[in-house]
Amino acid sequence: MIRSMEALKENLKKIHERIETACYRSGRKSSDIKLLLATKTVSAERILEALKLGETLIGENRAQELVEKYDALKLVKHRSHFIGNLQSNKINSIIDKVDCIESIDNFRLAERLNRRLAVKGLSMDVFLEVNTSGEDTKIACKPDELFDLAEKVSLLPCLKVRGLMTIGALTDNEKSIRACFELLRNLSEKLKAEKSPNIFMEELSMGMSGDFELAIEEGSTEIRLGSAVFGARK
Ligand SMILES: *Cc1c(COP(=O)(O)O)cnc(C)c1O
């Protein structure tokens, strides 16, 4: 974990340069790529420093951690996504504290979320999380189940499906990682072509500290970085 604000500033500067370079290589605009800071295990103080350095989007993995940091973080304007495995019994604790839930991977969860939102008169942006690597350690929707999930979720009035999310294969093999991102992009294009109500395929959330340049080359609109920003986690 890094200690000083100087080091954080330096890390962010390097990351933004790498985003620029990856965009240049692939003929894209860096303004089309959002940087989400993956803040699991990072203190609220440190996250506030990153926000003060100009970052605007953060993502937590655990409901409890999100709730613990919420009061401290709300002092500085930012957007907050939930990116972890969400248990149904935690929905209520985060429902009015996040702008988007990126990890919707089954209809039961979507339905419960919709019901809680309806009670509160709220609506929520969500991404559908797809397991593009085939690694069975990952809890996420299988590619061939995505269309069914999307169709059902599109009928839930309080959810707006804004995009797809994936975690690339955990390997050094560039080809395998790239194939994951390419698959997510193809799935998104197919869903877009179906023109379902409530399905807006605007975002592709893919790319982490070890593979974000590949993700940008494959069309990512949002990269989720933790260790590259804040240093290695314990
Ligand atoms: C932790 C995490 C990240 C960031 O991982 P790094 O390798 O530290 O950049 C991104 N997405 C999700 C869903 C995560 O859990």
The ligand as a Gaussian input file, in Angstrom:
#p B3LYP/6-31G(d) Opt

LIG

0 1
 C      -10.176000      -5.718000      -7.255000
 C      -10.962000      -5.543000      -8.484000
 C      -10.484000      -4.758000      -9.540000
 C       -9.121000      -4.099000      -9.542000
 O       -8.112000      -5.044000      -9.487000
 P       -6.570000      -4.589000      -9.680000
 O       -5.932000      -5.778000     -10.284000
 O       -6.064000      -4.264000      -8.321000
 O       -6.566000      -3.420000     -10.570000
 C      -11.305000      -4.612000     -10.641000
 N      -12.513000      -5.204000     -10.726000
 C      -13.002000      -5.956000      -9.736000
 C      -14.353000      -6.572000      -9.888000
 C      -12.237000      -6.165000      -8.594000
 O      -12.718000      -6.948000      -7.624000

